[in-house]
Amino acid sequence: MTKATIPYYQQLQPAIAVEQMQVQHTAQLEALQKVIFPLLADDELIQAVHYLRHLQIFPEGQFVITHGEEVIGMTSTMRSAFNDNHHTFKETIAGGWLTNHNPDGDWLYGLDMGVLPAFRGKGLARGLYRARQALVQSLKLKGQFTVGMMNGFGALNGSISAQQYFEELKAGKRTDPTLTPQMKIGFEPISLIPDYLNDPTCGGFGVLIKMDADKII
């Protein structure tokens, strides 16, 4: 099994950097989940004990954004085969424990991504995606994929179908607060996934998106 051997570090702005997650970050990360995903079901929130397990299973795939000593953003990942079948967030993260990580998987699965509201709109999430892409290339994987939350759909649920929303998004006729920025970074929308997670913001819908390894962020 190939591992990235050099700890990742990327300066984004003065006092703000992307780096690999450490044990001392885990308590802050648990608190961060509740702020970033306020309507997500409790049993789908990642807790400090889960993050500790992530660091044991796949340490090089876990990243945080720090502002001095404060953790203001994060992403968790695992190695996997590409999965375009119906699956849920809870199933994928194995209840938070990351036991579905496959050390021989040829894709990087981005499990979650978040930045504190006060720091959004500054391009910080792009730094996390860039860190993931650097890991993809370091490990010689085929690319990264994830399921983006269709966060603009919740407010329209009942007036438009999820499929119509998805088709309009793909065609560039509709923007979404989460998926549109992901598509601008370079992700390709693949398919609509119903009942992906329990969050009214997206009506429970996610969109499978992928980025090949040769993409430059």
N, C-alpha and C positions, 0 to 999 in steps of 0.2 A: 504494500500500500504506500503510495507516494503522499508525503505531507509537505505543506509549506513550512519551511524551517526558519524563515526570517519574520519576526513579528511585524505586523502591518502598522504603518503610521502615515497619516496624510493630514497636513495642515490645511484647513479650509479658510479660516480667517484668524486674525489675532486672537489668541486664547481659545480658539475652537478647532478641534481636531477629530478625525476618525481614527480609532485604534481598536485593537483586538480586546474583547471583553476580558475582564479579570474578576477574580472572586470578590474583591472589594466593591464591585459595581452592582452586585446582585440585589441587595436590599433596595437601592435606588431604582433599579429596573422594575421591581415588583410595583412600587409606587407609581412609576411612570406609566405602566400598563393601564391603570385605572383612570389616568388623566387623558391619555391618548385615545383610549377606546371606552368612553364613559357608558355606552349603552350595550357593550358586549356582555353576553352572559358570563356570570362569575366562573363557571366551570370551563370557560374557554380562555380566561385570562392566564397568562404565564406568571408563575410565582417564583420567588427567590430560590426555593428548593429545586425548581425545575431548571432554572438557569445554571445552578451549580452542576446539575447532571449534564447539561449541554456542554459545559466546559470539560467534563470528563470524557464525553463521547466524541466530540468534534470541536476542540478548542479553536482551531484556526478558522472555523466558519462562523464565529460569533463576533459581532462588531458593535461598538458604541460610538456615539458622538459625545465628546466632553467639552464643557465650557469651564475651564479651570478644573475644580474638583467636582463639579456638578455634571451628572449624566443627563443630557438633553435629547438624546435620540438613540435608536438601537435597531439592529436587525439580527434575526436568528436564522440559520440555514442548516441544511443537511445534504448529504449526497444521496442521489436517488436515480432510478431509471425514470425516463420521461413518462409522466402519467397523464394521459388525456381522457381517462375514464372518469365517471362521476365519483367524487370523493369529498369528504368534509374536512374542515380545518381540524376538528377535534380528532378525527381518525388519523389524519396525517401526522399530527404532533404526538400521537399516542397519549392523549390526556396531558400533554405537556412534557413528557419524559423523553422524547426524541428517540425512542427505541426503533423507529422505522428507518433510522439512518443506515444506509448501506455503504460501507467503506469502499466498495468497488463500484458504486454508482457512477455513471458517466455524465450526469447532469447535477447542477447545484440547484436545490429547491429552496427558494426564499420563503420562509415560513411567516414572518411578519416584518413590518417596517413601520417606524413611527418617529416623529419629531414633536417635541412640546409645542403647543400652539403659539407661544410667544416667540418661537424661533422659526416658524414656518415662513415660506416666501423668500427665503434667503439662499436657496439652492443647496441646502444641507443634505436633503435626501439623495440628491445626485451623488454626493460624496460616498454615501453608503452603497449605492448601486455600483459605483466605480470600484469600491473595495471588493464587492462580491465578484465583479468581472475580473479584477486582478487575481483573485483566488481561482476562478475558473481557468484562467490562462496558466497560472502557476501549476495547477494540478492536471493540466491538459485535458480538461473536460470539454464536452460538446457545447455547453452554454449554461445559462441559468433560466429557470422558469419559476413562476409564482402564480398565485390567484389574487388578482386585484379586487378590492371591494368596489362594487358599483354604487358609490356613495351618493350619486345624484338621483338614483332611482327611488329611494325611500319616500321622498316628498311627492313623487308622481304616481306611486303605487295605487292602482285603481283607475287611473286615467289613461294609462298606456301600459302595454304588456312589456315584460322584461325582454322578450325576444325583439320587439320593435325598437326598444331603447338600445339594445346591443347592436342591432343592424345599423341604426342611425349613427351610433358612435363609431363603428367601423368605417362607415361611409364618409365620416367627417362632417355630418350634418348635426351632430350634437356633441357637447362637451360634458365631461364628468370631472368633478374636483379631484378624484384620485387617478382614474384611468387615463385621462387626457395627458397629464404630466408624464405618466409612465410611458405612454406611446411616443411622446415627444423625445424622451430619453433614448428610445430605440426598441421598446418592446412591441412585439407583434401580437394582436389579439387572436386567439385560437378558437375558443368556444365558451359558451355560457354555462355556468354550473349553478343549478338551483340548490337551495338548502345547504349552501356551503358553510354558513355560520349563522349564529342566532343573534342578529343585530338588525333592528328596524331601519337603521340609517341606509342600508343597502337592500332592504327587503329580503335579506337572507341570500342574495345573489352575489356570486363572484364571477370573474372572467379569467379564464386561463390565458396567460400571456407568456411569451418566451423571447429570449434574446440569444443568438448564436455567439460562440466564443470569439469570433473575429470582429465583433462590433466594438467600436471605440466610443466610450462615453465621455 
